[in-house]
Amino acid sequence: DGKRKWKGGRYGSGQLFLLPDQDLLVVISEEGELALVSASPDQFREVSRFPAVEGKTWNHPVLVRDVLLVRNGEEMAAFRLAVAGK
């Protein structure tokens, strides 16, 4: 219905995408931190958060099979994600 269910986290002008098979949002903050957030309408719950790249980024993260790619104007990083249920 378009109504806000929760608000949380501080990601600035970050970008995100949904991993529907795991009910997770993958968020890259404006400051280069990567966060996994539960995609539940009940409450905001950040599952994990860590620095991915140094400095500001407004680039969208990309998932290719099980490799997550993030970048900014100076560097790029790749992270292999564990497959759900394994």
C-alpha positions, -999 to 999 in steps of 0.1 A, spaced: 0 0 0 31 23 0 30 31 37 63 32 56 66 2 79 99 12 96 128 35 94 163 27 105 200 28 98 221 57 85 232 51 50 232 86 35 227 86 -2 234 48 -4 221 22 -27 205 -12 -22 190 -42 -37 169 -72 -25 180 -108 -21 144 -122 -23 155 -158 -16 171 -148 17 148 -118 26 178 -95 29 185 -60 16 221 -55 6 229 -18 13 261 1 4 262 34 24 274 67 10 304 62 33 314 29 17 300 5 44 282 -26 33 252 -37 54 228 -66 53 194 -57 66 164 -80 72 137 -74 46 109 -78 71 80 -53 74 78 -60 112 110 -41 123 143 -27 112 171 -53 119 206 -48 106 222 -83 104 257 -73 96 278 -42 87 314 -37 77 336 -13 57 337 -23 20 355 6 3 372 37 16 356 71 9 323 81 -6 304 60 -31 271 66 -48 275 36 -71 250 8 -71 263 -26 -58 261 -55 -83 256 -92 -76 270 -117 -102 262 -152 -91 277 -153 -56 301 -124 -60 291 -89 -47 309 -60 -65 311 -25 -50 331 5 -61 337 42 -58 359 66 -79 391 52 -65 387 15 -58 366 -16 -62 360 -46 -40 346 -81 -45 330 -102 -18 320 -139 -22 286 -144 -5 276 -177 12 247 -194 -5 216 -197 16 211 -231 32 247 -243 27 
